[in-house]
Amino acid sequence: MEIYVESHTDSRGNLEYNLDLSERRAQSTVQYVISKGIEESKISGEGFGESKPVINCGENCSDEEYQKNRRSEFIIVKR
């Protein structure tokens, strides 16, 4: 199995900061999964900043909506 991690942020910071934050989130998620026994060659990840929100509310989000946009998603690339 091969897994790809996509990590995201809310829209509170500037674009550059959010892209960096999501990249760090992706790499932290990948490292966590590796620490649990998954082979390093079987998982990779990338940060997308605020470009793919679950809830597209812009700057008018509630705290709950902001929280839903901060996430890491696991995508199974190959079984």
C-alpha positions in Angstrom: 0.0 0.0 0.0 1.2 3.5 -0.7 -0.2 6.5 1.1 -0.2 10.2 0.3 -0.9 12.9 2.9 -2.4 16.2 2.0 -2.3 18.8 4.8 -4.2 22.0 5.0 -4.6 25.2 7.1 -7.4 27.7 7.7 -7.3 31.1 6.1 -6.1 33.2 9.1 -2.5 33.6 8.2 -0.9 35.0 5.0 -0.6 32.7 2.0 3.1 32.0 2.4 2.9 31.3 6.1 -0.1 28.9 5.6 1.7 27.1 2.8 4.8 26.6 5.1 2.6 25.6 8.0 0.7 23.0 6.0 4.0 21.6 4.6 5.3 21.2 8.2 2.0 19.6 9.2 2.3 17.1 6.3 5.9 16.2 7.2 4.9 15.8 10.9 2.1 13.5 9.9 4.3 11.4 7.6 6.9 11.1 10.4 4.3 10.1 12.9 3.0 7.3 10.6 6.6 6.1 10.0 7.2 6.0 13.7 4.2 3.6 14.0 5.9 1.1 11.7 5.0 2.1 8.1 7.9 2.0 5.7 9.2 5.4 4.7 9.0 4.5 1.0 5.3 3.8 1.4 4.2 7.3 2.5 4.7 10.8 1.3 3.0 14.1 1.8 2.5 17.7 0.7 1.1 20.9 2.2 -1.6 22.9 0.3 -2.0 25.8 2.7 -5.5 27.3 2.6 -6.1 26.4 -1.1 -8.5 23.5 -0.6 -10.8 24.4 2.3 -13.5 21.9 3.4 -15.7 24.9 4.3 -15.1 27.9 2.0 -16.1 30.7 4.3 -13.1 33.0 3.7 -12.5 35.4 6.5 -16.0 35.0 7.9 -15.5 31.5 9.5 -16.6 30.5 12.9 -14.0 28.9 15.2 -15.5 25.5 14.3 -15.3 26.2 10.6 -11.6 27.3 10.9 -10.9 24.2 12.8 -12.4 21.9 10.1 -10.1 23.5 7.5 -7.0 22.6 9.6 -6.4 19.0 8.7 -4.3 16.2 7.2 -6.0 13.8 4.8 -4.8 10.3 3.9 -5.1 9.2 0.3 -4.5 5.6 -0.7 -2.5 5.8 -3.9 -1.9 2.1 -4.4 -3.3 -1.0 -2.7 
